[in-house]
Amino acid sequence: MPQPEALRNLLNAVALGLVSPETAVDQLKHFDYEPVSDFAKLDHHRSLRTGFPEVIWGQDKTVDQITQIFKALRQHNSVVMATRIAPAVYSQLLAEIPELRYYEAARICAIAPAELTPSHAGLITLLSAGTADLPVAEEAAVTAELCGFRVKRLWDVGVAGIHRLLNNRQVIYDANVLIVVAGMEGALPSVVAGLADCPVIAVPTSVGYGASFGGLAPLLTMLNSCAAGIGVVNIDNGFGAAVLAGQILRAAQKLSQPAQREN
Protein backbone atom coordinates (compact mmCIF):
# COMPACT_ATOMS: atom_id res chain seq x y z
CA MET A 1 0.00 0.00 0.00
CA PRO A 2 1.12 3.65 -0.29
CA GLN A 3 3.72 4.75 2.24
CA PRO A 4 1.42 6.45 4.81
CA GLU A 5 3.57 9.40 5.82
CA ALA A 6 4.49 10.41 2.30
CA LEU A 7 0.87 10.09 1.17
CA ARG A 8 -0.34 12.13 4.14
CA ASN A 9 2.17 14.90 3.33
CA LEU A 10 1.08 14.97 -0.30
CA LEU A 11 -2.62 15.17 0.58
CA ASN A 12 -1.96 17.92 3.11
CA ALA A 13 -0.09 19.88 0.45
CA VAL A 14 -3.06 19.55 -1.91
CA ALA A 15 -5.48 20.65 0.84
CA LEU A 16 -3.36 23.72 1.59
CA GLY A 17 -3.13 24.65 -2.07
CA LEU A 18 0.63 24.10 -2.20
CA VAL A 19 0.33 21.32 -4.77
CA SER A 20 -2.21 21.19 -7.58
CA PRO A 21 -4.40 18.08 -8.00
CA GLU A 22 -2.78 17.50 -11.40
CA THR A 23 0.71 17.49 -9.87
CA ALA A 24 -0.48 15.17 -7.12
CA VAL A 25 -1.83 12.70 -9.69
CA ASP A 26 1.54 12.74 -11.48
CA GLN A 27 3.32 11.98 -8.22
CA LEU A 28 0.91 9.19 -7.36
CA LYS A 29 1.75 7.48 -10.63
CA HIS A 30 5.00 6.32 -9.03
CA PHE A 31 3.73 5.89 -5.49
CA ASP A 32 2.11 2.61 -4.78
CA TYR A 33 3.52 -0.89 -4.52
CA GLU A 34 2.73 -3.77 -2.21
CA PRO A 35 5.13 -6.46 -0.98
CA VAL A 36 3.84 -10.04 -1.22
CA SER A 37 5.75 -12.22 1.22
CA ASP A 38 9.45 -11.99 0.37
CA PHE A 39 9.23 -12.77 -3.36
CA ALA A 40 7.23 -10.01 -5.07
CA LYS A 41 6.47 -6.28 -5.03
CA LEU A 42 3.22 -5.57 -6.83
CA ASP A 43 3.01 -2.37 -8.85
CA HIS A 44 -0.60 -1.32 -8.26
CA HIS A 45 -0.16 2.02 -10.00
CA ARG A 46 1.15 0.61 -13.25
CA SER A 47 -2.26 1.09 -14.85
CA LEU A 48 -2.26 4.75 -13.78
CA ARG A 49 1.12 5.28 -15.43
CA THR A 50 0.79 3.10 -18.52
CA GLY A 51 -2.90 2.30 -18.94
CA PHE A 52 -2.33 -1.41 -18.33
CA PRO A 53 -2.30 -3.16 -14.95
CA GLU A 54 0.43 -5.51 -13.80
CA VAL A 55 0.08 -9.01 -15.23
CA ILE A 56 1.43 -12.22 -13.71
CA TRP A 57 4.02 -14.18 -15.64
CA GLY A 58 2.93 -17.66 -14.63
CA GLN A 59 5.73 -19.76 -16.07
CA ASP A 60 8.57 -20.42 -13.62
CA LYS A 61 6.49 -19.35 -10.58
CA THR A 62 5.16 -21.81 -8.01
CA VAL A 63 1.44 -22.33 -7.56
CA ASP A 64 1.66 -20.75 -4.11
CA GLN A 65 3.40 -17.65 -5.48
CA ILE A 66 0.84 -17.23 -8.26
CA THR A 67 -2.02 -17.70 -5.79
CA GLN A 68 -0.70 -15.06 -3.39
CA ILE A 69 -0.14 -12.56 -6.20
CA PHE A 70 -3.63 -13.17 -7.62
CA LYS A 71 -5.23 -12.58 -4.23
CA ALA A 72 -3.32 -9.33 -3.72
CA LEU A 73 -3.98 -7.96 -7.22
CA ARG A 74 -7.72 -8.67 -7.15
CA GLN A 75 -8.10 -6.20 -4.27
CA HIS A 76 -7.16 -3.41 -6.69
CA ASN A 77 -8.27 -4.57 -10.15
CA SER A 78 -11.49 -5.79 -11.74
CA VAL A 79 -9.47 -7.97 -14.11
CA VAL A 80 -6.38 -9.92 -13.06
CA MET A 81 -4.59 -12.21 -15.47
CA ALA A 82 -1.67 -14.62 -15.56
CA THR A 83 0.06 -15.80 -18.73
CA ARG A 84 1.76 -19.11 -19.57
CA ILE A 85 -0.37 -21.22 -17.24
CA ALA A 86 -0.37 -24.96 -17.94
CA PRO A 87 -3.65 -26.89 -17.45
CA ALA A 88 -2.26 -28.78 -14.44
CA VAL A 89 -1.24 -25.51 -12.78
CA TYR A 90 -4.67 -24.01 -13.45
CA SER A 91 -6.34 -27.00 -11.75
CA GLN A 92 -4.29 -26.33 -8.62
CA LEU A 93 -4.99 -22.59 -8.73
CA LEU A 94 -8.72 -23.19 -9.11
CA ALA A 95 -8.80 -25.00 -5.78
CA GLU A 96 -7.56 -21.78 -4.12
CA ILE A 97 -9.32 -19.22 -6.34
CA PRO A 98 -12.70 -20.65 -7.46
CA GLU A 99 -13.58 -17.61 -9.61
CA LEU A 100 -10.64 -18.15 -11.98
CA ARG A 101 -11.40 -18.55 -15.67
CA TYR A 102 -9.09 -20.46 -18.00
CA TYR A 103 -8.46 -19.66 -21.65
CA GLU A 104 -6.80 -22.91 -22.60
CA ALA A 105 -5.71 -22.06 -26.14
CA ALA A 106 -4.05 -18.88 -24.86
CA ARG A 107 -2.62 -20.52 -21.72
CA ILE A 108 -4.06 -17.62 -19.71
CA CYS A 109 -6.09 -17.70 -16.53
CA ALA A 110 -7.89 -14.66 -15.20
CA ILE A 111 -10.33 -13.21 -12.75
CA ALA A 112 -12.65 -11.47 -15.17
CA PRO A 113 -16.33 -10.97 -16.00
CA ALA A 114 -18.03 -13.73 -17.95
CA GLU A 115 -18.88 -11.25 -20.71
CA LEU A 116 -16.03 -8.93 -21.71
CA THR A 117 -17.28 -5.56 -22.95
CA PRO A 118 -14.80 -3.43 -24.94
CA SER A 119 -13.98 -0.17 -23.18
CA HIS A 120 -11.62 1.28 -25.80
CA ALA A 121 -12.24 2.48 -29.34
CA GLY A 122 -10.76 0.71 -32.34
CA LEU A 123 -10.34 -2.82 -33.63
CA ILE A 124 -7.33 -5.08 -33.15
CA THR A 125 -7.30 -7.79 -35.81
CA LEU A 126 -5.15 -10.89 -35.40
CA LEU A 127 -3.91 -13.11 -38.21
CA SER A 128 -2.05 -16.38 -37.82
CA ALA A 129 -0.05 -18.09 -40.53
CA GLY A 130 -0.88 -21.61 -39.35
CA THR A 131 -2.75 -23.59 -36.74
CA ALA A 132 0.49 -24.31 -34.87
CA ASP A 133 0.84 -20.57 -34.23
CA LEU A 134 -2.46 -20.41 -32.34
CA PRO A 135 -1.11 -20.55 -28.76
CA VAL A 136 0.83 -17.33 -29.36
CA ALA A 137 -1.95 -15.76 -31.44
CA GLU A 138 -4.58 -16.58 -28.82
CA GLU A 139 -2.34 -15.20 -26.08
CA ALA A 140 -2.39 -11.90 -27.95
CA ALA A 141 -6.14 -12.05 -28.64
CA VAL A 142 -7.19 -12.91 -25.09
CA THR A 143 -4.80 -10.36 -23.59
CA ALA A 144 -6.30 -7.63 -25.77
CA GLU A 145 -9.85 -8.67 -24.86
CA LEU A 146 -9.09 -8.77 -21.13
CA CYS A 147 -7.58 -5.28 -21.44
CA GLY A 148 -10.82 -3.96 -22.91
CA PHE A 149 -10.18 -3.98 -26.66
CA ARG A 150 -12.34 -5.26 -29.49
CA VAL A 151 -10.68 -8.17 -31.29
CA LYS A 152 -11.21 -10.00 -34.58
CA ARG A 153 -9.48 -13.29 -35.39
CA LEU A 154 -8.45 -14.74 -38.76
CA TRP A 155 -6.51 -17.99 -38.45
CA ASP A 156 -4.53 -20.18 -40.86
CA VAL A 157 -3.97 -17.71 -43.71
CA GLY A 158 -0.24 -18.25 -44.28
CA VAL A 159 1.64 -17.62 -47.51
CA ALA A 160 1.73 -21.30 -48.48
CA GLY A 161 -1.88 -20.80 -49.61
CA ILE A 162 -1.95 -17.07 -50.29
CA HIS A 163 -5.49 -17.20 -51.71
CA ARG A 164 -6.76 -17.81 -48.16
CA LEU A 165 -5.43 -14.40 -47.17
CA LEU A 166 -6.46 -12.59 -50.34
CA ASN A 167 -10.01 -13.90 -50.02
CA ASN A 168 -10.16 -12.08 -46.67
CA ARG A 169 -8.72 -8.72 -47.68
CA GLN A 170 -11.69 -6.87 -46.19
CA VAL A 171 -10.66 -8.12 -42.75
CA ILE A 172 -7.31 -6.40 -43.25
CA TYR A 173 -8.92 -3.20 -44.52
CA ASP A 174 -11.29 -2.99 -41.55
CA ALA A 175 -8.55 -3.22 -38.91
CA ASN A 176 -7.11 -0.31 -36.94
CA VAL A 177 -4.09 -2.33 -35.79
CA LEU A 178 -3.01 -5.73 -37.09
CA ILE A 179 -1.12 -8.38 -35.15
CA VAL A 180 0.35 -10.99 -37.50
CA VAL A 181 1.72 -14.20 -35.99
CA ALA A 182 3.92 -16.55 -38.01
CA GLY A 183 6.61 -19.17 -37.63
CA MET A 184 8.63 -21.09 -40.27
CA GLU A 185 10.14 -18.35 -42.50
CA GLY A 186 7.80 -15.64 -41.12
CA ALA A 187 6.79 -14.05 -44.43
CA LEU A 188 3.15 -13.31 -43.62
CA PRO A 189 3.60 -9.89 -41.94
CA SER A 190 5.40 -8.53 -45.03
CA VAL A 191 2.53 -9.60 -47.27
CA VAL A 192 -0.07 -8.16 -44.91
CA ALA A 193 1.79 -4.87 -44.50
CA GLY A 194 1.78 -4.47 -48.27
CA LEU A 195 -2.03 -4.51 -48.16
CA ALA A 196 -2.75 -2.63 -44.93
CA ASP A 197 -3.15 1.07 -44.16
CA CYS A 198 -2.62 0.63 -40.40
CA PRO A 199 0.25 -0.43 -38.12
CA VAL A 200 1.28 -4.09 -38.35
CA ILE A 201 2.79 -5.81 -35.32
CA ALA A 202 4.71 -8.93 -36.32
CA VAL A 203 5.10 -11.80 -33.88
CA PRO A 204 7.59 -14.54 -34.75
CA THR A 205 6.88 -17.94 -33.24
CA SER A 206 9.19 -20.83 -32.44
CA VAL A 207 7.21 -23.09 -34.79
CA GLY A 208 9.27 -24.63 -37.59
CA TYR A 209 11.91 -27.13 -38.62
CA GLY A 210 15.47 -26.98 -37.33
CA ALA A 211 16.67 -24.24 -39.65
CA SER A 212 14.09 -21.87 -38.17
CA PHE A 213 16.32 -21.92 -35.07
CA GLY A 214 13.47 -21.79 -32.57
CA GLY A 215 11.95 -18.66 -34.10
CA LEU A 216 15.13 -16.79 -34.99
CA ALA A 217 14.58 -17.24 -38.73
CA PRO A 218 11.08 -15.66 -38.75
CA LEU A 219 12.31 -12.94 -36.38
CA LEU A 220 15.07 -11.96 -38.84
CA THR A 221 12.66 -12.13 -41.78
CA MET A 222 10.27 -9.76 -40.03
CA LEU A 223 13.05 -7.38 -39.00
CA ASN A 224 14.33 -7.31 -42.59
CA SER A 225 10.92 -6.84 -44.21
CA CYS A 226 10.85 -4.54 -47.22
CA ALA A 227 7.26 -3.55 -46.36
CA ALA A 228 7.01 -0.37 -44.32
CA GLY A 229 4.94 0.05 -41.18
CA ILE A 230 5.92 -3.16 -39.39
CA GLY A 231 7.00 -3.35 -35.76
CA VAL A 232 8.39 -6.64 -34.44
CA VAL A 233 8.16 -8.08 -30.93
CA ASN A 234 10.15 -10.93 -29.43
CA ILE A 235 9.72 -14.60 -30.32
CA ASP A 236 6.40 -16.03 -29.03
CA ASN A 237 5.52 -12.73 -27.34
CA GLY A 238 1.79 -12.55 -28.00
CA PHE A 239 1.26 -10.68 -24.74
CA GLY A 240 3.68 -7.91 -25.69
CA ALA A 241 2.09 -7.57 -29.12
CA ALA A 242 -1.36 -7.09 -27.58
CA VAL A 243 -0.14 -4.39 -25.20
CA LEU A 244 1.65 -2.57 -28.02
CA ALA A 245 -1.50 -2.68 -30.15
CA GLY A 246 -3.49 -1.33 -27.23
CA GLN A 247 -1.04 1.51 -26.69
CA ILE A 248 -1.31 2.48 -30.35
CA LEU A 249 -5.10 2.68 -30.11
CA ARG A 250 -4.99 4.59 -26.82
CA ALA A 251 -2.52 7.09 -28.27
CA ALA A 252 -4.76 7.59 -31.29
CA GLN A 253 -7.70 8.19 -28.97
CA LYS A 254 -5.76 10.88 -27.10
CA LEU A 255 -4.89 12.65 -30.34
CA SER A 256 -8.54 12.66 -31.40
CA GLN A 257 -9.52 14.49 -28.19
CA PRO A 258 -7.16 17.49 -27.92
CA ALA A 259 -9.66 19.60 -25.97
CA GLN A 260 -9.83 16.99 -23.19
CA ARG A 261 -6.05 16.77 -23.01
CA GLU A 262 -5.72 20.54 -22.56
CA ASN A 263 -8.24 20.54 -19.73
C-alpha positions in Angstrom: 0.0 0.0 0.0 1.1 3.7 -0.3 3.7 4.8 2.2 1.4 6.5 4.8 3.6 9.4 5.8 4.5 10.4 2.3 0.9 10.1 1.2 -0.3 12.1 4.1 2.2 14.9 3.3 1.1 15.0 -0.3 -2.6 15.2 0.6 -2.0 17.9 3.1 -0.1 19.9 0.5 -3.1 19.6 -1.9 -5.5 20.6 0.8 -3.4 23.7 1.6 -3.1 24.7 -2.1 0.6 24.1 -2.2 0.3 21.3 -4.8 -2.2 21.2 -7.6 -4.4 18.1 -8.0 -2.8 17.5 -11.4 0.7 17.5 -9.9 -0.5 15.2 -7.1 -1.8 12.7 -9.7 1.5 12.7 -11.5 3.3 12.0 -8.2 0.9 9.2 -7.4 1.8 7.5 -10.6 5.0 6.3 -9.0 3.7 5.9 -5.5 2.1 2.6 -4.8 3.5 -0.9 -4.5 2.7 -3.8 -2.2 5.1 -6.5 -1.0 3.8 -10.0 -1.2 5.8 -12.2 1.2 9.5 -12.0 0.4 9.2 -12.8 -3.4 7.2 -10.0 -5.1 6.5 -6.3 -5.0 3.2 -5.6 -6.8 3.0 -2.4 -8.8 -0.6 -1.3 -8.3 -0.2 2.0 -10.0 1.2 0.6 -13.3 -2.3 1.1 -14.9 -2.3 4.7 -13.8 1.1 5.3 -15.4 0.8 3.1 -18.5 -2.9 2.3 -18.9 -2.3 -1.4 -18.3 -2.3 -3.2 -14.9 0.4 -5.5 -13.8 0.1 -9.0 -15.2 1.4 -12.2 -13.7 4.0 -14.2 -15.6 2.9 -17.7 -14.6 5.7 -19.8 -16.1 8.6 -20.4 -13.6 6.5 -19.4 -10.6 5.2 -21.8 -8.0 1.4 -22.3 -7.6 1.7 -20.7 -4.1 3.4 -17.7 -5.5 0.8 -17.2 -8.3 -2.0 -17.7 -5.8 -0.7 -15.1 -3.4 -0.1 -12.6 -6.2 -3.6 -13.2 -7.6 -5.2 -12.6 -4.2 -3.3 -9.3 -3.7 -4.0 -8.0 -7.2 -7.7 -8.7 -7.2 -8.1 -6.2 -4.3 -7.2 -3.4 -6.7 -8.3 -4.6 -10.2 -11.5 -5.8 -11.7 -9.5 -8.0 -14.1 -6.4 -9.9 -13.1 -4.6 -12.2 -15.5 -1.7 -14.6 -15.6 0.1 -15.8 -18.7 1.8 -19.1 -19.6 -0.4 -21.2 -17.2 -0.4 -25.0 -17.9 -3.6 -26.9 -17.4 -2.3 -28.8 -14.4 -1.2 -25.5 -12.8 -4.7 -24.0 -13.4 -6.3 -27.0 -11.7 -4.3 -26.3 -8.6 -5.0 -22.6 -8.7 -8.7 -23.2 -9.1 -8.8 -25.0 -5.8 -7.6 -21.8 -4.1 -9.3 -19.2 -6.3 -12.7 -20.6 -7.5 -13.6 -17.6 -9.6 -10.6 -18.1 -12.0 -11.4 -18.6 -15.7 -9.1 -20.5 -18.0 -8.5 -19.7 -21.6 -6.8 -22.9 -22.6 -5.7 -22.1 -26.1 -4.0 -18.9 -24.9 -2.6 -20.5 -21.7 -4.1 -17.6 -19.7 -6.1 -17.7 -16.5 -7.9 -14.7 -15.2 -10.3 -13.2 -12.7 -12.6 -11.5 -15.2 -16.3 -11.0 -16.0 -18.0 -13.7 -18.0 -18.9 -11.3 -20.7 -16.0 -8.9 -21.7 -17.3 -5.6 -22.9 -14.8 -3.4 -24.9 -14.0 -0.2 -23.2 -11.6 1.3 -25.8 -12.2 2.5 -29.3 -10.8 0.7 -32.3 -10.3 -2.8 -33.6 -7.3 -5.1 -33.2 -7.3 -7.8 -35.8 -5.1 -10.9 -35.4 -3.9 -13.1 -38.2 -2.0 -16.4 -37.8 0.0 -18.1 -40.5 -0.9 -21.6 -39.3 -2.7 -23.6 -36.7 0.5 -24.3 -34.9 0.8 -20.6 -34.2 -2.5 -20.4 -32.3 -1.1 -20.5 -28.8 0.8 -17.3 -29.4 -1.9 -15.8 -31.4 -4.6 -16.6 -28.8 -2.3 -15.2 -26.1 -2.4 -11.9 -28.0 -6.1 -12.0 -28.6 -7.2 -12.9 -25.1 -4.8 -10.4 -23.6 -6.3 -7.6 -25.8 -9.8 -8.7 -24.9 -9.1 -8.8 -21.1 -7.6 -5.3 -21.4 -10.8 -4.0 -22.9 -10.2 -4.0 -26.7 -12.3 -5.3 -29.5 -10.7 -8.2 -31.3 -11.2 -10.0 -34.6 -9.5 -13.3 -35.4 -8.4 -14.7 -38.8 -6.5 -18.0 -38.4 -4.5 -20.2 -40.9 -4.0 -17.7 -43.7 -0.2 -18.2 -44.3 1.6 -17.6 -47.5 1.7 -21.3 -48.5 -1.9 -20.8 -49.6 -1.9 -17.1 -50.3 -5.5 -17.2 -51.7 -6.8 -17.8 -48.2 -5.4 -14.4 -47.2 -6.5 -12.6 -50.3 -10.0 -13.9 -50.0 -10.2 -12.1 -46.7 -8.7 -8.7 -47.7 -11.7 -6.9 -46.2 -10.7 -8.1 -42.7 -7.3 -6.4 -43.3 -8.9 -3.2 -44.5 -11.3 -3.0 -41.5 -8.5 -3.2 -38.9 -7.1 -0.3 -36.9 -4.1 -2.3 -35.8 -3.0 -5.7 -37.1 -1.1 -8.4 -35.2 0.3 -11.0 -37.5 1.7 -14.2 -36.0 3.9 -16.6 -38.0 6.6 -19.2 -37.6 8.6 -21.1 -40.3 10.1 -18.3 -42.5 7.8 -15.6 -41.1 6.8 -14.0 -44.4 3.1 -13.3 -43.6 3.6 -9.9 -41.9 5.4 -8.5 -45.0 2.5 -9.6 -47.3 -0.1 -8.2 -44.9 1.8 -4.9 -44.5 1.8 -4.5 -48.3 -2.0 -4.5 -48.2 -2.8 -2.6 -44.9 -3.2 1.1 -44.2 -2.6 0.6 -40.4 0.2 -0.4 -38.1 1.3 -4.1 -38.3 2.8 -5.8 -35.3 4.7 -8.9 -36.3 5.1 -11.8 -33.9 7.6 -14.5 -34.8 6.9 -17.9 -33.2 9.2 -20.8 -32.4 7.2 -23.1 -34.8 9.3 -24.6 -37.6 11.9 -27.1 -38.6 15.5 -27.0 -37.3 16.7 -24.2 -39.6 14.1 -21.9 -38.2 16.3 -21.9 -35.1 13.5 -21.8 -32.6 11.9 -18.7 -34.1 15.1 -16.8 -35.0 14.6 -17.2 -38.7 11.1 -15.7 -38.8 12.3 -12.9 -36.4 15.1 -12.0 -38.8 12.7 -12.1 -41.8 10.3 -9.8 -40.0 13.0 -7.4 -39.0 14.3 -7.3 -42.6 10.9 -6.8 -44.2 10.8 -4.5 -47.2 7.3 -3.6 -46.4 7.0 -0.4 -44.3 4.9 0.1 -41.2 5.9 -3.2 -39.4 7.0 -3.3 -35.8 8.4 -6.6 -34.4 8.2 -8.1 -30.9 10.1 -10.9 -29.4 9.7 -14.6 -30.3 6.4 -16.0 -29.0 5.5 -12.7 -27.3 1.8 -12.6 -28.0 1.3 -10.7 -24.7 3.7 -7.9 -25.7 2.1 -7.6 -29.1 -1.4 -7.1 -27.6 -0.1 -4.4 -25.2 1.7 -2.6 -28.0 -1.5 -2.7 -30.2 -3.5 -1.3 -27.2 -1.0 1.5 -26.7 -1.3 2.5 -30.4 -5.1 2.7 -30.1 -5.0 4.6 -26.8 -2.5 7.1 -28.3 -4.8 7.6 -31.3 -7.7 8.2 -29.0 -5.8 10.9 -27.1 -4.9 12.6 -30.3 -8.5 12.7 -31.4 -9.5 14.5 -28.2 -7.2 17.5 -27.9 -9.7 19.6 -26.0 -9.8 17.0 -23.2 -6.1 16.8 -23.0 -5.7 20.5 -22.6 -8.2 20.5 -19.7 
